[in-house]
Amino acid sequence: MSADNKAILRQLYEEVWNKRRLELVGDLVSPSHALHDPNVTGSAVGPEAYKRQVARFIAGFPDLRFTIEDMFCEREKLAVT
C-alpha cells in the first residue's frame, strides 16, 4: 500500500502542481480529503476544494514548481520533503 500511496502523491505533485493538470485532481484526491487552512472559504472538503486551492496558488505564483527529494512512509502516514 505504501508504494501505491507514494505513486499517487508523486503524480499529484508532478502532474497537478507542476504540469497544471487540474483535471486529474478528482482521480488523485479522496472525496473525504479536508483542507486545514484558515484562508480557505466555503467547503474545504473533497477534490473540488483541493482544485480551488491549487488554482489559487498557481494564480498567485505562476512559476511555482515542486521537486520531491524524499518520501517517508510509516503505517498510514506519508511525508514528502
PDB file of N, CA, C and O in Angstrom:
ATOM      1  N   MET A   1       0.809  -1.192   0.000  1.00  0.00           N
ATOM      2  CA  MET A   1       0.000   0.000   0.000  1.00  0.00           C
ATOM      3  C   MET A   1       0.855   1.261   0.000  1.00  0.00           C
ATOM      4  O   MET A   1       0.468   2.247  -0.626  1.00  0.00           O
ATOM      5  N   SER A   2       2.004   1.269   0.677  1.00  0.00           N
ATOM      6  CA  SER A   2       2.827   2.471   0.705  1.00  0.00           C
ATOM      7  C   SER A   2       3.353   2.828  -0.682  1.00  0.00           C
ATOM      8  O   SER A   2       3.494   4.009  -0.999  1.00  0.00           O
ATOM      9  N   ALA A   3       3.647   1.824  -1.518  1.00  0.00           N
ATOM     10  CA  ALA A   3       4.111   2.103  -2.880  1.00  0.00           C
ATOM     11  C   ALA A   3       3.011   2.777  -3.687  1.00  0.00           C
ATOM     12  O   ALA A   3       3.286   3.686  -4.469  1.00  0.00           O
ATOM     13  N   ASP A   4       1.762   2.339  -3.504  1.00  0.00           N
ATOM     14  CA  ASP A   4       0.635   2.970  -4.191  1.00  0.00           C
ATOM     15  C   ASP A   4       0.467   4.416  -3.742  1.00  0.00           C
ATOM     16  O   ASP A   4       0.266   5.311  -4.563  1.00  0.00           O
ATOM     17  N   ASN A   5       0.552   4.636  -2.439  1.00  0.00           N
ATOM     18  CA  ASN A   5       0.403   5.993  -1.908  1.00  0.00           C
ATOM     19  C   ASN A   5       1.512   6.907  -2.413  1.00  0.00           C
ATOM     20  O   ASN A   5       1.269   8.068  -2.743  1.00  0.00           O
ATOM     21  N   LYS A   6       2.713   6.385  -2.472  1.00  0.00           N
ATOM     22  CA  LYS A   6       3.830   7.180  -2.986  1.00  0.00           C
ATOM     23  C   LYS A   6       3.604   7.539  -4.452  1.00  0.00           C
ATOM     24  O   LYS A   6       3.871   8.669  -4.860  1.00  0.00           O
ATOM     25  N   ALA A   7       3.123   6.603  -5.235  1.00  0.00           N
ATOM     26  CA  ALA A   7       2.864   6.862  -6.654  1.00  0.00           C
ATOM     27  C   ALA A   7       1.783   7.920  -6.827  1.00  0.00           C
ATOM     28  O   ALA A   7       1.891   8.793  -7.689  1.00  0.00           O
ATOM     29  N   ILE A   8       0.748   7.841  -6.009  1.00  0.00           N
ATOM     30  CA  ILE A   8      -0.329   8.836  -6.077  1.00  0.00           C
ATOM     31  C   ILE A   8       0.202  10.212  -5.727  1.00  0.00           C
ATOM     32  O   ILE A   8      -0.090  11.186  -6.421  1.00  0.00           O
ATOM     33  N   LEU A   9       0.973  10.302  -4.663  1.00  0.00           N
ATOM     34  CA  LEU A   9       1.499  11.599  -4.252  1.00  0.00           C
ATOM     35  C   LEU A   9       2.476  12.160  -5.276  1.00  0.00           C
ATOM     36  O   LEU A   9       2.477  13.361  -5.550  1.00  0.00           O
ATOM     37  N   ARG A  10       3.300  11.294  -5.836  1.00  0.00           N
ATOM     38  CA  ARG A  10       4.236  11.743  -6.874  1.00  0.00           C
ATOM     39  C   ARG A  10       3.455  12.282  -8.088  1.00  0.00           C
ATOM     40  O   ARG A  10       3.821  13.312  -8.655  1.00  0.00           O
ATOM     41  N   GLN A  11       2.396  11.593  -8.475  1.00  0.00           N
ATOM     42  CA  GLN A  11       1.582  12.047  -9.598  1.00  0.00           C
ATOM     43  C   GLN A  11       0.888  13.364  -9.266  1.00  0.00           C
ATOM     44  O   GLN A  11       0.761  14.235 -10.127  1.00  0.00           O
ATOM     45  N   LEU A  12       0.442  13.512  -8.030  1.00  0.00           N
ATOM     46  CA  LEU A  12      -0.209  14.756  -7.623  1.00  0.00           C
ATOM     47  C   LEU A  12       0.739  15.940  -7.791  1.00  0.00           C
ATOM     48  O   LEU A  12       0.364  16.964  -8.361  1.00  0.00           O
ATOM     49  N   TYR A  13       1.959  15.799  -7.298  1.00  0.00           N
ATOM     50  CA  TYR A  13       2.918  16.907  -7.424  1.00  0.00           C
ATOM     51  C   TYR A  13       3.359  17.113  -8.864  1.00  0.00           C
ATOM     52  O   TYR A  13       3.392  18.249  -9.338  1.00  0.00           O
ATOM     53  N   GLU A  14       3.697  16.045  -9.567  1.00  0.00           N
ATOM     54  CA  GLU A  14       4.218  16.191 -10.924  1.00  0.00           C
ATOM     55  C   GLU A  14       3.152  16.632 -11.925  1.00  0.00           C
ATOM     56  O   GLU A  14       3.360  17.579 -12.684  1.00  0.00           O
ATOM     57  N   GLU A  15       2.030  15.955 -11.924  1.00  0.00           N
ATOM     58  CA  GLU A  15       1.005  16.228 -12.933  1.00  0.00           C
ATOM     59  C   GLU A  15       0.117  17.417 -12.579  1.00  0.00           C
ATOM     60  O   GLU A  15      -0.118  18.292 -13.413  1.00  0.00           O
ATOM     61  N   VAL A  16      -0.373  17.446 -11.350  1.00  0.00           N
ATOM     62  CA  VAL A  16      -1.317  18.511 -10.970  1.00  0.00           C
ATOM     63  C   VAL A  16      -0.583  19.818 -10.708  1.00  0.00           C
ATOM     64  O   VAL A  16      -0.895  20.840 -11.319  1.00  0.00           O
ATOM     65  N   TRP A  17       0.384  19.790  -9.806  1.00  0.00           N
ATOM     66  CA  TRP A  17       1.060  21.038  -9.450  1.00  0.00           C
ATOM     67  C   TRP A  17       2.028  21.508 -10.531  1.00  0.00           C
ATOM     68  O   TRP A  17       1.956  22.660 -10.958  1.00  0.00           O
ATOM     69  N   ASN A  18       2.919  20.651 -10.975  1.00  0.00           N
ATOM     70  CA  ASN A  18       3.958  21.103 -11.901  1.00  0.00           C
ATOM     71  C   ASN A  18       3.489  21.249 -13.342  1.00  0.00           C
ATOM     72  O   ASN A  18       3.933  22.151 -14.051  1.00  0.00           O
ATOM     73  N   LYS A  19       2.594  20.365 -13.779  1.00  0.00           N
ATOM     74  CA  LYS A  19       2.109  20.435 -15.165  1.00  0.00           C
ATOM     75  C   LYS A  19       0.738  21.090 -15.277  1.00  0.00           C
ATOM     76  O   LYS A  19       0.210  21.250 -16.377  1.00  0.00           O
ATOM     77  N   ARG A  20       0.159  21.473 -14.128  1.00  0.00           N
ATOM     78  CA  ARG A  20      -1.122  22.208 -14.081  1.00  0.00           C
ATOM     79  C   ARG A  20      -2.284  21.395 -14.651  1.00  0.00           C
ATOM     80  O   ARG A  20      -3.196  21.967 -15.249  1.00  0.00           O
ATOM     81  N   ARG A  21      -2.266  20.101 -14.481  1.00  0.00           N
ATOM     82  CA  ARG A  21      -3.330  19.227 -14.999  1.00  0.00           C
ATOM     83  C   ARG A  21      -4.396  19.039 -13.911  1.00  0.00           C
ATOM     84  O   ARG A  21      -4.521  17.967 -13.318  1.00  0.00           O
ATOM     85  N   LEU A  22      -5.148  20.097 -13.671  1.00  0.00           N
ATOM     86  CA  LEU A  22      -6.148  20.104 -12.599  1.00  0.00           C
ATOM     87  C   LEU A  22      -7.254  19.077 -12.816  1.00  0.00           C
ATOM     88  O   LEU A  22      -7.934  18.693 -11.864  1.00  0.00           O
ATOM     89  N   GLU A  23      -7.442  18.632 -14.039  1.00  0.00           N
ATOM     90  CA  GLU A  23      -8.485  17.637 -14.313  1.00  0.00           C
ATOM     91  C   GLU A  23      -8.186  16.291 -13.649  1.00  0.00           C
ATOM     92  O   GLU A  23      -9.081  15.452 -13.545  1.00  0.00           O
ATOM     93  N   LEU A  24      -6.955  16.069 -13.202  1.00  0.00           N
ATOM     94  CA  LEU A  24      -6.587  14.813 -12.556  1.00  0.00           C
ATOM     95  C   LEU A  24      -6.887  14.794 -11.054  1.00  0.00           C
ATOM     96  O   LEU A  24      -6.841  13.733 -10.430  1.00  0.00           O
ATOM     97  N   VAL A  25      -7.191  15.942 -10.476  1.00  0.00           N
ATOM     98  CA  VAL A  25      -7.411  16.015  -9.029  1.00  0.00           C
ATOM     99  C   VAL A  25      -8.485  15.037  -8.573  1.00  0.00           C
ATOM    100  O   VAL A  25      -8.318  14.391  -7.538  1.00  0.00           O
ATOM    101  N   GLY A  26      -9.570  14.911  -9.307  1.00  0.00           N
ATOM    102  CA  GLY A  26     -10.649  14.008  -8.933  1.00  0.00           C
ATOM    103  C   GLY A  26     -10.218  12.554  -8.869  1.00  0.00           C
ATOM    104  O   GLY A  26     -10.808  11.765  -8.131  1.00  0.00           O
ATOM    105  N   ASP A  27      -9.190  12.186  -9.637  1.00  0.00           N
ATOM    106  CA  ASP A  27      -8.680  10.813  -9.629  1.00  0.00           C
ATOM    107  C   ASP A  27      -7.679  10.574  -8.503  1.00  0.00           C
ATOM    108  O   ASP A  27      -7.445   9.429  -8.117  1.00  0.00           O
ATOM    109  N   LEU A  28      -7.088  11.639  -7.975  1.00  0.00           N
ATOM    110  CA  LEU A  28      -5.996  11.503  -7.020  1.00  0.00           C
ATOM    111  C   LEU A  28      -6.353  11.875  -5.585  1.00  0.00           C
ATOM    112  O   LEU A  28      -5.715  11.410  -4.640  1.00  0.00           O
ATOM    113  N   VAL A  29      -7.368  12.710  -5.426  1.00  0.00           N
ATOM    114  CA  VAL A  29      -7.718  13.215  -4.096  1.00  0.00           C
ATOM    115  C   VAL A  29      -9.029  12.585  -3.643  1.00  0.00           C
ATOM    116  O   VAL A  29     -10.009  12.555  -4.387  1.00  0.00           O
ATOM    117  N   SER A  30      -9.030  12.093  -2.435  1.00  0.00           N
ATOM    118  CA  SER A  30     -10.198  11.426  -1.857  1.00  0.00           C
ATOM    119  C   SER A  30     -11.362  12.405  -1.653  1.00  0.00           C
ATOM    120  O   SER A  30     -11.136  13.577  -1.352  1.00  0.00           O
ATOM    121  N   PRO A  31     -12.595  11.937  -1.815  1.00  0.00           N
ATOM    122  CA  PRO A  31     -13.759  12.793  -1.530  1.00  0.00           C
ATOM    123  C   PRO A  31     -13.791  13.267  -0.081  1.00  0.00           C
ATOM    124  O   PRO A  31     -14.433  14.272   0.221  1.00  0.00           O
ATOM    125  N   SER A  32     -13.113  12.565   0.814  1.00  0.00           N
ATOM    126  CA  SER A  32     -13.108  12.969   2.221  1.00  0.00           C
ATOM    127  C   SER A  32     -11.884  13.807   2.599  1.00  0.00           C
ATOM    128  O   SER A  32     -11.713  14.162   3.765  1.00  0.00           O
ATOM    129  N   HIS A  33     -11.036  14.123   1.620  1.00  0.00           N
ATOM    130  CA  HIS A  33      -9.847  14.937   1.897  1.00  0.00           C
ATOM    131  C   HIS A  33     -10.282  16.304   2.410  1.00  0.00           C
ATOM    132  O   HIS A  33     -11.095  16.977   1.777  1.00  0.00           O
ATOM    133  N   ALA A  34      -9.743  16.715   3.551  1.00  0.00           N
ATOM    134  CA  ALA A  34     -10.104  18.004   4.150  1.00  0.00           C
ATOM    135  C   ALA A  34      -8.882  18.915   4.194  1.00  0.00           C
ATOM    136  O   ALA A  34      -7.816  18.522   4.669  1.00  0.00           O
ATOM    137  N   LEU A  35      -9.051  20.132   3.693  1.00  0.00           N
ATOM    138  CA  LEU A  35      -8.000  21.138   3.785  1.00  0.00           C
ATOM    139  C   LEU A  35      -8.116  21.811   5.146  1.00  0.00           C
ATOM    140  O   LEU A  35      -9.215  22.127   5.600  1.00  0.00           O
ATOM    141  N   HIS A  36      -6.995  22.025   5.780  1.00  0.00           N
ATOM    142  CA  HIS A  36      -6.966  22.729   7.054  1.00  0.00           C
ATOM    143  C   HIS A  36      -6.159  24.006   6.853  1.00  0.00           C
ATOM    144  O   HIS A  36      -4.951  24.041   7.090  1.00  0.00           O
ATOM    145  N   ASP A  37      -6.844  25.043   6.417  1.00  0.00           N
ATOM    146  CA  ASP A  37      -6.204  26.312   6.094  1.00  0.00           C
ATOM    147  C   ASP A  37      -7.151  27.431   6.499  1.00  0.00           C
ATOM    148  O   ASP A  37      -8.287  27.471   6.025  1.00  0.00           O
ATOM    149  N   PRO A  38      -6.715  28.335   7.361  1.00  0.00           N
ATOM    150  CA  PRO A  38      -7.607  29.419   7.799  1.00  0.00           C
ATOM    151  C   PRO A  38      -7.985  30.384   6.681  1.00  0.00           C
ATOM    152  O   PRO A  38      -8.911  31.180   6.841  1.00  0.00           O
ATOM    153  N   ASN A  39      -7.285  30.326   5.553  1.00  0.00           N
ATOM    154  CA  ASN A  39      -7.576  31.218   4.433  1.00  0.00           C
ATOM    155  C   ASN A  39      -8.578  30.641   3.442  1.00  0.00           C
ATOM    156  O   ASN A  39      -8.980  31.328   2.503  1.00  0.00           O
ATOM    157  N   VAL A  40      -8.986  29.396   3.634  1.00  0.00           N
ATOM    158  CA  VAL A  40      -9.925  28.745   2.719  1.00  0.00           C
ATOM    159  C   VAL A  40     -11.350  29.116   3.121  1.00  0.00           C
ATOM    160  O   VAL A  40     -11.740  28.979   4.281  1.00  0.00           O
ATOM    161  N   THR A  41     -12.113  29.586   2.144  1.00  0.00           N
ATOM    162  CA  THR A  41     -13.512  29.913   2.401  1.00  0.00           C
ATOM    163  C   THR A  41     -14.405  28.881   1.726  1.00  0.00           C
ATOM    164  O   THR A  41     -14.000  28.241   0.756  1.00  0.00           O
ATOM    165  N   GLY A  42     -15.602  28.724   2.234  1.00  0.00           N
ATOM    166  CA  GLY A  42     -16.524  27.751   1.655  1.00  0.00           C
ATOM    167  C   GLY A  42     -16.121  26.351   2.053  1.00  0.00           C
ATOM    168  O   GLY A  42     -15.399  26.158   3.031  1.00  0.00           O
ATOM    169  N   SER A  43     -16.586  25.374   1.296  1.00  0.00           N
ATOM    170  CA  SER A  43     -16.289  23.977   1.586  1.00  0.00           C
ATOM    171  C   SER A  43     -14.799  23.714   1.403  1.00  0.00           C
ATOM    172  O   SER A  43     -14.195  24.130   0.414  1.00  0.00           O
ATOM    173  N   ALA A  44     -14.225  23.019   2.370  1.00  0.00           N
ATOM    174  CA  ALA A  44     -12.810  22.688   2.292  1.00  0.00           C
ATOM    175  C   ALA A  44     -12.630  21.175   2.255  1.00  0.00           C
ATOM    176  O   ALA A  44     -11.598  20.661   2.685  1.00  0.00           O
ATOM    177  N   VAL A  45     -13.631  20.462   1.743  1.00  0.00           N
ATOM    178  CA  VAL A  45     -13.581  19.007   1.703  1.00  0.00           C
ATOM    179  C   VAL A  45     -13.739  18.533   0.259  1.00  0.00           C
ATOM    180  O   VAL A  45     -14.590  19.025  -0.482  1.00  0.00           O
ATOM    181  N   GLY A  46     -12.900  17.566  -0.123  1.00  0.00           N
ATOM    182  CA  GLY A  46     -13.034  16.924  -1.424  1.00  0.00           C
ATOM    183  C   GLY A  46     -12.137  17.472  -2.508  1.00  0.00           C
ATOM    184  O   GLY A  46     -11.432  18.462  -2.309  1.00  0.00           O
ATOM    185  N   PRO A  47     -12.169  16.818  -3.663  1.00  0.00           N
ATOM    186  CA  PRO A  47     -11.305  17.198  -4.787  1.00  0.00           C
ATOM    187  C   PRO A  47     -11.534  18.619  -5.296  1.00  0.00           C
ATOM    188  O   PRO A  47     -10.581  19.296  -5.681  1.00  0.00           O
ATOM    189  N   GLU A  48     -12.765  19.070  -5.304  1.00  0.00           N
ATOM    190  CA  GLU A  48     -13.029  20.424  -5.813  1.00  0.00           C
ATOM    191  C   GLU A  48     -12.383  21.486  -4.924  1.00  0.00           C
ATOM    192  O   GLU A  48     -11.864  22.485  -5.423  1.00  0.00           O
ATOM    193  N   ALA A  49     -12.414  21.269  -3.610  1.00  0.00           N
ATOM    194  CA  ALA A  49     -11.760  22.205  -2.688  1.00  0.00           C
ATOM    195  C   ALA A  49     -10.252  22.204  -2.923  1.00  0.00           C
ATOM    196  O   ALA A  49      -9.615  23.258  -2.910  1.00  0.00           O
ATOM    197  N   TYR A  50      -9.687  21.021  -3.136  1.00  0.00           N
ATOM    198  CA  TYR A  50      -8.250  20.919  -3.409  1.00  0.00           C
ATOM    199  C   TYR A  50      -7.910  21.618  -4.723  1.00  0.00           C
ATOM    200  O   TYR A  50      -6.912  22.332  -4.818  1.00  0.00           O
ATOM    201  N   LYS A  51      -8.737  21.409  -5.717  1.00  0.00           N
ATOM    202  CA  LYS A  51      -8.519  22.034  -7.027  1.00  0.00           C
ATOM    203  C   LYS A  51      -8.545  23.562  -6.911  1.00  0.00           C
ATOM    204  O   LYS A  51      -7.726  24.247  -7.525  1.00  0.00           O
ATOM    205  N   ARG A  52      -9.480  24.089  -6.130  1.00  0.00           N
ATOM    206  CA  ARG A  52      -9.539  25.544  -5.920  1.00  0.00           C
ATOM    207  C   ARG A  52      -8.269  26.050  -5.239  1.00  0.00           C
ATOM    208  O   ARG A  52      -7.762  27.121  -5.574  1.00  0.00           O
ATOM    209  N   GLN A  53      -7.765  25.281  -4.292  1.00  0.00           N
ATOM    210  CA  GLN A  53      -6.543  25.681  -3.592  1.00  0.00           C
ATOM    211  C   GLN A  53      -5.353  25.694  -4.549  1.00  0.00           C
ATOM    212  O   GLN A  53      -4.555  26.631  -4.524  1.00  0.00           O
ATOM    213  N   VAL A  54      -5.225  24.683  -5.378  1.00  0.00           N
ATOM    214  CA  VAL A  54      -4.144  24.643  -6.372  1.00  0.00           C
ATOM    215  C   VAL A  54      -4.269  25.835  -7.314  1.00  0.00           C
ATOM    216  O   VAL A  54      -3.275  26.500  -7.607  1.00  0.00           O
ATOM    217  N   ALA A  55      -5.473  26.111  -7.789  1.00  0.00           N
ATOM    218  CA  ALA A  55      -5.696  27.232  -8.708  1.00  0.00           C
ATOM    219  C   ALA A  55      -5.302  28.557  -8.066  1.00  0.00           C
ATOM    220  O   ALA A  55      -4.710  29.413  -8.723  1.00  0.00           O
ATOM    221  N   ARG A  56      -5.626  28.730  -6.791  1.00  0.00           N
ATOM    222  CA  ARG A  56      -5.245  29.962  -6.082  1.00  0.00           C
ATOM    223  C   ARG A  56      -3.727  30.115  -6.034  1.00  0.00           C
ATOM    224  O   ARG A  56      -3.191  31.187  -6.313  1.00  0.00           O
ATOM    225  N   PHE A  57      -3.049  29.036  -5.678  1.00  0.00           N
ATOM    226  CA  PHE A  57      -1.591  29.106  -5.568  1.00  0.00           C
ATOM    227  C   PHE A  57      -0.933  29.374  -6.912  1.00  0.00           C
ATOM    228  O   PHE A  57      -0.028  30.204  -6.994  1.00  0.00           O
ATOM    229  N   ILE A  58      -1.365  28.690  -7.970  1.00  0.00           N
ATOM    230  CA  ILE A  58      -0.691  28.899  -9.254  1.00  0.00           C
ATOM    231  C   ILE A  58      -1.062  30.243  -9.876  1.00  0.00           C
ATOM    232  O   ILE A  58      -0.308  30.767 -10.696  1.00  0.00           O
ATOM    233  N   ALA A  59      -2.202  30.807  -9.504  1.00  0.00           N
ATOM    234  CA  ALA A  59      -2.539  32.159  -9.963  1.00  0.00           C
ATOM    235  C   ALA A  59      -1.628  33.182  -9.283  1.00  0.00           C
ATOM    236  O   ALA A  59      -1.176  34.135  -9.919  1.00  0.00           O
ATOM    237  N   GLY A  60      -1.365  32.986  -8.007  1.00  0.00           N
ATOM    238  CA  GLY A  60      -0.520  33.916  -7.258  1.00  0.00           C
ATOM    239  C   GLY A  60       0.965  33.715  -7.506  1.00  0.00           C
ATOM    240  O   GLY A  60       1.749  34.661  -7.433  1.00  0.00           O
ATOM    241  N   PHE A  61       1.347  32.481  -7.798  1.00  0.00           N
ATOM    242  CA  PHE A  61       2.751  32.140  -8.016  1.00  0.00           C
ATOM    243  C   PHE A  61       2.865  31.321  -9.307  1.00  0.00           C
ATOM    244  O   PHE A  61       3.023  30.102  -9.243  1.00  0.00           O
ATOM    245  N   PRO A  62       2.788  31.962 -10.467  1.00  0.00           N
ATOM    246  CA  PRO A  62       2.737  31.232 -11.737  1.00  0.00           C
ATOM    247  C   PRO A  62       3.968  30.371 -12.027  1.00  0.00           C
ATOM    248  O   PRO A  62       3.884  29.436 -12.823  1.00  0.00           O
ATOM    249  N   ASP A  63       5.088  30.663 -11.408  1.00  0.00           N
ATOM    250  CA  ASP A  63       6.307  29.870 -11.628  1.00  0.00           C
ATOM    251  C   ASP A  63       6.490  28.775 -10.580  1.00  0.00           C
ATOM    252  O   ASP A  63       7.528  28.113 -10.564  1.00  0.00           O
ATOM    253  N   LEU A  64       5.511  28.574  -9.713  1.00  0.00           N
ATOM    254  CA  LEU A  64       5.609  27.596  -8.636  1.00  0.00           C
ATOM    255  C   LEU A  64       5.809  26.187  -9.188  1.00  0.00           C
ATOM    256  O   LEU A  64       5.046  25.736 -10.042  1.00  0.00           O
ATOM    257  N   ARG A  65       6.830  25.499  -8.701  1.00  0.00           N
ATOM    258  CA  ARG A  65       7.113  24.115  -9.068  1.00  0.00           C
ATOM    259  C   ARG A  65       7.590  23.398  -7.813  1.00  0.00           C
ATOM    260  O   ARG A  65       8.205  24.007  -6.937  1.00  0.00           O
ATOM    261  N   PHE A  66       7.306  22.110  -7.731  1.00  0.00           N
ATOM    262  CA  PHE A  66       7.747  21.299  -6.609  1.00  0.00           C
ATOM    263  C   PHE A  66       8.715  20.235  -7.089  1.00  0.00           C
ATOM    264  O   PHE A  66       8.566  19.690  -8.183  1.00  0.00           O
ATOM    265  N   THR A  67       9.708  19.944  -6.263  1.00  0.00           N
ATOM    266  CA  THR A  67      10.641  18.860  -6.503  1.00  0.00           C
ATOM    267  C   THR A  67      10.596  17.949  -5.290  1.00  0.00           C
ATOM    268  O   THR A  67      10.867  18.388  -4.172  1.00  0.00           O
ATOM    269  N   ILE A  68      10.262  16.705  -5.498  1.00  0.00           N
ATOM    270  CA  ILE A  68      10.242  15.742  -4.404  1.00  0.00           C
ATOM    271  C   ILE A  68      11.666  15.234  -4.212  1.00  0.00           C
ATOM    272  O   ILE A  68      12.256  14.646  -5.118  1.00  0.00           O
ATOM    273  N   GLU A  69      12.200  15.463  -3.040  1.00  0.00           N
ATOM    274  CA  GLU A  69      13.540  14.998  -2.736  1.00  0.00           C
ATOM    275  C   GLU A  69      13.533  13.655  -2.016  1.00  0.00           C
ATOM    276  O   GLU A  69      14.432  12.835  -2.201  1.00  0.00           O
ATOM    277  N   ASP A  70      12.506  13.441  -1.193  1.00  0.00           N
ATOM    278  CA  ASP A  70      12.428  12.192  -0.451  1.00  0.00           C
ATOM    279  C   ASP A  70      11.008  11.966   0.033  1.00  0.00           C
ATOM    280  O   ASP A  70      10.236  12.914   0.178  1.00  0.00           O
ATOM    281  N   MET A  71      10.666  10.710   0.283  1.00  0.00           N
ATOM    282  CA  MET A  71       9.363  10.343   0.844  1.00  0.00           C
ATOM    283  C   MET A  71       9.595   9.376   1.997  1.00  0.00           C
ATOM    284  O   MET A  71      10.459   8.501   1.934  1.00  0.00           O
ATOM    285  N   PHE A  72       8.811   9.551   3.042  1.00  0.00           N
ATOM    286  CA  PHE A  72       8.881   8.680   4.204  1.00  0.00           C
ATOM    287  C   PHE A  72       7.490   8.131   4.459  1.00  0.00           C
ATOM    288  O   PHE A  72       6.517   8.884   4.498  1.00  0.00           O
ATOM    289  N   CYS A  73       7.394   6.842   4.630  1.00  0.00           N
ATOM    290  CA  CYS A  73       6.083   6.215   4.835  1.00  0.00           C
ATOM    291  C   CYS A  73       6.169   5.294   6.049  1.00  0.00           C
ATOM    292  O   CYS A  73       7.067   4.459   6.158  1.00  0.00           O
ATOM    293  N   GLU A  74       5.209   5.471   6.959  1.00  0.00           N
ATOM    294  CA  GLU A  74       5.088   4.596   8.103  1.00  0.00           C
ATOM    295  C   GLU A  74       3.629   4.455   8.456  1.00  0.00           C
ATOM    296  O   GLU A  74       2.926   5.450   8.631  1.00  0.00           O
ATOM    297  N   ARG A  75       3.169   3.219   8.562  1.00  0.00           N
ATOM    298  CA  ARG A  75       1.759   2.904   8.793  1.00  0.00           C
ATOM    299  C   ARG A  75       0.925   3.585   7.716  1.00  0.00           C
ATOM    300  O   ARG A  75       1.129   3.338   6.528  1.00  0.00           O
ATOM    301  N   GLU A  76      -0.005   4.433   8.115  1.00  0.00           N
ATOM    302  CA  GLU A  76      -0.900   5.096   7.161  1.00  0.00           C
ATOM    303  C   GLU A  76      -0.475   6.534   6.860  1.00  0.00           C
ATOM    304  O   GLU A  76      -1.253   7.300   6.292  1.00  0.00           O
ATOM    305  N   LYS A  77       0.748   6.904   7.234  1.00  0.00           N
ATOM    306  CA  LYS A  77       1.214   8.285   7.064  1.00  0.00           C
ATOM    307  C   LYS A  77       2.325   8.356   6.039  1.00  0.00           C
ATOM    308  O   LYS A  77       3.188   7.481   5.965  1.00  0.00           O
ATOM    309  N   LEU A  78       2.285   9.422   5.245  1.00  0.00           N
ATOM    310  CA  LEU A  78       3.284   9.639   4.206  1.00  0.00           C
ATOM    311  C   LEU A  78       3.727  11.085   4.266  1.00  0.00           C
ATOM    312  O   LEU A  78       2.892  11.990   4.265  1.00  0.00           O
ATOM    313  N   ALA A  79       5.028  11.315   4.319  1.00  0.00           N
ATOM    314  CA  ALA A  79       5.574  12.670   4.343  1.00  0.00           C
ATOM    315  C   ALA A  79       6.486  12.858   3.147  1.00  0.00           C
ATOM    316  O   ALA A  79       7.180  11.933   2.724  1.00  0.00           O
ATOM    317  N   VAL A  80       6.477  14.064   2.611  1.00  0.00           N
ATOM    318  CA  VAL A  80       7.292  14.389   1.445  1.00  0.00           C
ATOM    319  C   VAL A  80       8.190  15.555   1.810  1.00  0.00           C
ATOM    320  O   VAL A  80       7.750  16.526   2.426  1.00  0.00           O
ATOM    321  N   THR A  81       9.458  15.449   1.422  1.00  0.00           N
ATOM    322  CA  THR A  81      10.384  16.572   1.614  1.00  0.00           C
ATOM    323  C   THR A  81      10.951  16.980   0.279  1.00  0.00           C
ATOM    324  O   THR A  81      11.755  17.910   0.208  1.00  0.00           O
TER     325      THR A  81
END
